[in-house]
Amino acid sequence: MKIEKFYNWVNDRLDLSGISNFADKKVVPVHKYHFWYGIGGITLFLYIIQVLTGILLLLYYRPTAENAFESVEFIMTSVRFGWLIRSIHSWGANLMIFFLFIHMFSTYFMKAYRKPRELTWISGAFLLILALAFGFSGYLLPWNKLAFFATKVGTEMAAVIPVIGHDVLIFLRGGEEVTGATLTRFFGFHVALLPLITALFLVIHIILIQAQGMSVPPSLSEEYEKKPKSMKFFPDFMLRDAVGWLLVLGLLGILAAIFPWELGEKADPYASAPQGIKPEWFFVFLFQTLKYIPGKILSFSGESLAIFAIAIAVVLWIFIPFLDRKGQKNLHSRTFTVIGIILVLYIIALTAISYFFD
Ligand code: HEM
């Protein structure tokens, strides 16, 4: 009763009929793959958790080379539930990127990038790049040994970009070396610039999804048109989504409580790099690819050529909706399914080789 009263109070002032009509009419197609429609929502849920736990960490974190490590140590040992908040933030970041990859590949295999959803795909691809940038910048913030050297190696890659490489390296590091200036910069990217740009792309992504509704995969569309079946978004689909969110929250709680995120040793710029330095798992397949490239290909640097090839592959991936010509007629295109399968196998194989055989 009280909720109804509150609704009427707001409605008298803001006229919510547009929103309630939309919620009333919105439906989600039901078919054998509709389970995958929940993954984007889980990613969104994890992003919200990152923002909330990130704000809490900001209450104690200090972004300087002299204080960063000690401030995180203080959060872990002296702030009440600080260790839990930090662990949730770190595990949450990894789970978010994991679900992001699943969401991207599930929409890819369901060919949801096709007309009219080209911009939904492109805005999503930018969200993935932003999430990776969040991961890369956040990794350095505790200012520990592993993160310090991983950042050194990671930013060095920028230097191989032809012509502007050195300037990009200076921009990222705030100088020639990884120092406190790099930390302050990464902090700015992580807590201000990236959240702002991500919010913009998220709004675009979500408005597009609301405007277009969920797609039906082309392999099922004929069957679906004969016998359409759908579910009301509100409350039926929302409640299903809520179950998925609760399960992920449970998983996150278990991981954070049983395996608190480690801090390691404070970074020492003068120490030698530890053995077997690796980037975070979501960059490992790229890192491993670069290891197999010979130093020189013809008279060019192998590393520069490989980074150039990876950049082209990323651009092609972003523009996939325009490359899949069968998308215009909504026909099933086996070639693009095979490309996706090869890519997934490649990512899994190289990551596994790096962790288990290298
Ligand atoms: C922070 C990152 C992201 C969030 C929070 C997010 C969120 C969502 C949500 C809630 C949906 C609707 C439900 C669903 O299909 O799962 C969706 C749909 C979609 N997303 Fe994302 N997404 C993100 C990143 C991406 C990425 C990386 C891509 C691909 C490159 C992508 C492509 C799409 C497409 C094509 C749809 C439409 C699906 C359809 O109509 O069947 N998204 N997204």
Residues whose N, C-alpha, C, O or C-beta is under 5 A from the ligand:
A	BS01	HEM	W36 Y37 G38 I39 G40 G41 T43 L44 L100 M104 T107 A112 Y113 R117 T120 W121 G124 A125 L127 L128 I209 G213 M214 S215
